[in-house]
Amino acid sequence: MSMASKIPATIITGFLGAGKTTLIRHLLQNAGGRRIALIINEFGDMGFDADLLKGCNSDACSADDIVELTNGCICCTVADDFLPTMETLLSRSEQPDHIIIETSGLALPQPLVRAFSWPSVKSKVTVDGVITVVDAAALSEGKMVHDEAALQEQRTADEALDHESPIEELFEDQLKCADLVILSKADLVSAEGLAKAREIAAHDTRDAVQFLEASNGIVSPSAVLGLTAQAEEDMENRKSHHDDHDHEHDHDDFETFVVEASSHESVDTARAAVLAAMNSHGVLRIKGAISIQGKTAPLAVQAVGPRVETWFATPSGGTPKLVVIGEKGLEQAAIRATLSNVIAAKKAS
């Protein structure tokens, strides 16, 4: 089957909180008549991006076209989860015009791209491009995440550590596999900061890789969809750190847990609770939904570092919950108590 007759698939990767979901919401809202199927991979027991994206008010991607894979990192469960999902999607009578795959922030893109060489998928789909979203605000400060201090303390204290940390390897691999790098949150960075972020990212990208700057996830869909990269045919030039060093990828340095969030008095108290929890040692990201008293719609939450983004989403019918993602050894009880104490203190006042 020729490339022209295959369904293009775009893989969107990037570290936790880089802005992948915001970018995808914009792409769905500006699909230009294309019918898009969306596969979302969440690291942990449950996912939230599907609920967040179902509220984007777009006919391009209906609720039936959004599939979540929540059984672990997509790069580790390709055969068990991703391939059957793709085969089911491709067996539908009404085929999508484009497939977008949002990987977990912890996923290596290389194993996922290789999965497109599976016979039942290769004949029908091609990897149009791998898009890596980078937090320009953090990278301009020489960091991959805003709360990097705790991680660096752990690295320094670990005398047995003789190789790069998993986060650094992950960042390197996501850039090595990219066809396009999007420097997100560009509005929060000076021109000099953007130039620095681009220089740092370019160190691990291939020569032909393009860069785009984005604020609030706004980029031209034509610049992201339609790259015709055929990435699955070019894996020799996209080797990961693990390919080069011949050791196995795992997620032992990360953990996640779910919190059933109490109803909050207001958006302000909800934001204060999330921000207080983000300041706990080792927390990298909090995302999900919170109930606000007097509101039928849940408050969607995306938090990373010092920034907490919120908006009211379409009700999904489920109990609003938050997922906390961080380094191994999170003090879950303390983080839950921080959320509860902040909520109680705000209500008491």
N, C-alpha and C positions, 0 to 999 in steps of 0.2 A: 504494500500500500504506500502511495506517495505521501510525502510530508503534507502536501496541500489538502489531502483528504483525512488527515488525522486531527483529532481534537487537541488543541494546544492546552497545556497545563502550566501554570505559573506557581513556583514554590516561593513562599515568602517566609524568610527566616530572620533571625535577629535575637539579641539577648533580651532578657526579661525587661519589660517596660520600655523597649526601644520605640514602640509606636506602631507595631504591626496591625493591631486591631483597628486603630484609628485610620490607617492607610486603607485597609480593606473596606471599612465603612464608606470611605470616599469613593473607592472604585465601584462598589455596588450601587451607590447613589448616582453614579455617572457612567453607567455601563453602555450607554449609546445603543440600546436595543438588544444587546447580547444577553442570552440566557446563561447565567453563570451557576455552576455547582461549586459548593464550598466544602472542603474537608478541613476540620479543625482538630489538631492534636493537643491535648492537655496533659501535662505531667502531673500525675497525682490521681486521687480517687474519683475526682469529678471535674468537669469543665464548666466554664462560664461564658466563654467567648461566643458560643452559639446564641445564648440568650441575649447577649449584648448586641450581636449583629442582626438578630431577628427584629430588633427595634429600629432598624435603619430606614424603614419605610420605602423599600425598593422593590419594584416588581421584577427586577432582574434576577433576584435570588430569593425564592419563596422559602418558607420554613421546611418544606419537603426537600429542598435542594441543599440543606445544611446538614452535614453529617459530622458527628463528634467521635473521635477515637480517644477514650479516656483510660485505656488499660496500660498506659505507660508510654514512654518516649517512642515516637514513631520510628526512629532509626533503629530501635531495638526490637520492634514488634512488626517488622515489614511483612513477613510471611503470614503471621497470625491475624493481623488486623488490617493493614493497609491494602494488601493485594485483594483479599476478599471484598473489601469495600469498593475498590475500583472496579472489580469484575461485576459486582451488583449494580453499580452506577452505570456501567457500559451496557448492561443488559436491558436497560429501560427502553421503552418504545420511543420516548421523547428524549433525544440526546441533548446534552448541554452544548453551547457554542464554545465555552471556555471553562476550564476547571482551575480553581484557586485553592492551594493547599497552604494553610497557615501552620507552621511547625511550632512545637513548644520551644521556648527560649533555651531549653537544654538539649535540643536535638541536633545531631550532626546531619547536614544536608546530603553528604555523599552517599550513604546507604540508601536514602530515599530516592535519589536520582538513579542509582543503579537498578532500583526496583522497576523502573520503566522499561528495562530490557526483558522483563518477564514476558514470555510469548503471548499470553492472553491480553497483555496491556500494550506491548510494543507495536502490535499490528494496528492499534486504534488510537493511541495517544502519543504525543511527543512533549518533551519538556521545553516549553517555549522560552523559559528563562528562570534563573534563580535570582531572587531579589533579596538582598541583605539590608535590613533596616538598622541603622546605627544611631544611637543617641548622641547627636553632635554636641549638646551642652555638656554632657559628661566627658566625651572624648576630647573636647577642647581643653579640659583640665587634666588630660592625660589619664583618664579613668574610663573603664568600660561600664561601670555602674557608679552611682553617686555615693553609695555607702560602701566604699571599698576599704575603709580603714580597718574594720574588724577582720576582714579577710586577710589583709596584709599582716595583721598581728598574728594570726594563726600560722601563716606561712613562715614568718620569722621565728616563731616559737618551735616549729617542727624541724628538728635537726635532721630527721630522716628524709626530708623532702629534697630530692636530687633532680627534679625535673619541673617544668612549668606547671602552674596550678591548673586544675581542670577548666576554670573560667577563662584563663588566657588561651588555652588550647582550643576551647570551644569558639572563642572569638576569632582566632586565627583560621579555623576550619570554615567558619561561615563566610569569611571574606575570601578565602581561597576558592570557594565554589561559586562565588557570585558572578553573574553577568551584568548586574547593575547594583550599585550601592546607593541607598537613599540616606542622606544626612538629615534626620528628622529633628524637629524642635529648633529649626534654624532661626526662628524669630527670637530665641532666647540667647543667641550667641552673636558676638561682634563679627565683623568681616575677618578680622585677624584670627578670631577663635575658629571660625568656619574653615579657614585656610589650614589651621593647625590640625583640626579634626580630619580633614581630607588627607593631609600628608601622613598622619598616623595610620589611617585606614588603608591608604594606597600601598603601604609597606608590605601588606599581605595579599594584595589583589593581583590578578594577572594583568598584563600590560594593556589589553584591549578593553578592560572594564570601564564603564561609564559611571559618572557620579551625578546625582540630582540632589538639590536641596528642597526640603519640604517643611512647611509650618502647618500644624494641625492636620497632618496627613494629606494635604492638598497637593497633588501632582496630576499632570495630564494622563488619563488612562492610556492614551496612545503611546506614551513614553514608557509605560510599564508592561502593557499587554500587547504582544505582537513583536517580540524580540527575535523570534525564529532561531533560537540558539541551538536547538537539538542537543541539549546538554548531555543526554544519555549516551550520545555518540562521542563524547569528549572527556571521559573520566580520567584519562591519562594525565590531562593538564589540570585536574581538580583534586589531586591527592590530598588527603587530610593528614594532619599531624600523626594520626594513628596508623595510617597507611605507611608513612615514612618511618615510624618508629616501631611498627609491628607489635603494638600492645592494644589490649581490648578496651573498648569504650564502656564506661559504666557511669552510674549516677550516685555512687556512694557518698559523694561530698555534698549532696543536696537532699532536702527532705521537704515534705509538704503536709499540711493538715487543714481540715475544714472546720469552720466555726459557724454555727447557726446564730446569726447576728440578731440581737434583741431589737425591738422597735425603737427607733430614735426619736427624740423630741423634735428635732429639726435637722436640716442639711448641715448646719454649722456644728451641731454636736456629733453628727456622724463623721464629718471630716476630721474633727478634733480627735475622735476615738481612733480612727484609722492612722492619723499622723503619729499619735502617741505609740501605737503598736509598731509603726515603721521604725521608730527610734530604738526599738528593742534590739539587742545585740544579735547580729546574724540574719535579720529579716531583709530579704532582697525585694520582695514584691507582695502586695495584697491586692486581690481583685475579686469581683463578684457583685453582690447586690445586698442592699440594706432596706428595711422597711422604715418609712417615715410616717409618724403619727398624722392621721388626717389625709394621707395621700394613698390613692389606689395603685398608682404606678410605683414600682420599686426604684430605688436610687442606685443606678449602676456606679461601680467604683473601679478605678484603675489607679494604683498608687505605686510609685517607685521612688526611692530616695526621699528628698524633701517635698516632692510634688504629689498632690492628690487631685485627680480629675474625677468629677462626678457629673451625671446627667440622669434625668428620668427616662427609664426604658419602658417598652411595652410589657405589660404584665404577662408572665409566663405560666402562672397558676401554681408554681412550686413555692416552697418556703425559701425566702431569701437567705443566701449563705455567702460566706467569704472563704477564699482559699488563701492561705499564707504560705509563701515559698521562701526558703532560705537555706543557709548552710546547715550541714549535718550537726546535730546537737542542739537544735532550737529548744529553748525552755518553753514548751507549749503552755504549761500551766500559768507561767508568769505573763505570757503574751495574752492569754485569755483573760487573766485577772486585770491586766492593763486596760483592755477594752471595756470590761465591766466596770472598773473603778472610774474611768473617765465618764462613762455613760451615767453612772450613779451620781458622780459629783456635779455634772451638768444639770441633772434633774433636780438635785437638792437645792442648787442655787436658784 
